[in-house]
Structure formats: structure tokens, C-alpha cells
């Protein structure tokens, strides 16, 4: 994964879902659905492919997570310091794009475009 390029929507939302703390796969998928308003559909297979790329890029790491009574929930995922930096850079890139778009709309209303 080339972290100098914009993140895919799925990767961005996965990192965003982990920004508040460690979580397990299904909960991350649910968070992505919620925060994207369902616009970033992730099935189990595609989710784990995206997650694998994020792990390979050292943006996310796998951790044991808390001990629970549910033995199926063993793998939790954690946003690495590099992942936090990439997420912050992507958030800034998106904010900059929105500012440009707002400027274009304002210029268009004034008849400058």
C-alpha cells in the first residue's frame, strides 16, 4: 500500500473506526457501515483483504485484546502510530479538498466561474 496516495474509502473508514481504540473484525465492519451511512459496503472477505493491506503497511496491528467469555473473539486490531499519522494526513487532505470545493461554489455564486 502506497501511503503517499489517498486512502481508499474502505481503508479510511477502517482506520477511522480504530481511532478511538482497539476493536475486533465484526465491530469494525459495523462501525464502517454506520460512519459511512452504508456507502462503504464491506463483506467479510473484502474487509479482511483491506485489513490485511493495512497490517502489511504497518498502519494496523493485530492484538489479543481483552479476555472475554466468547472464545471466538480472539483477534483485536490496533491503530499503530504510523496509522494515526496516515489517518490524520488523509483527514487533512479531505478537509483541504472540501475547502477548495467551498471556494469554487462561492466563486460560482458571485459569477466568477
Buried (B, 14 or more C-beta within 10 A) or exposed (E): BEBEEBBEBBBBBBBBBBEEEBBBBEBBBEBBBEBBEEEBEBEEEEBBEBBEBBBEBBBBBEEEBEEEEEEEBEEBBBBBEBBBEBBEBBBEEEEEEEEEEEEEEEEEEEEEE
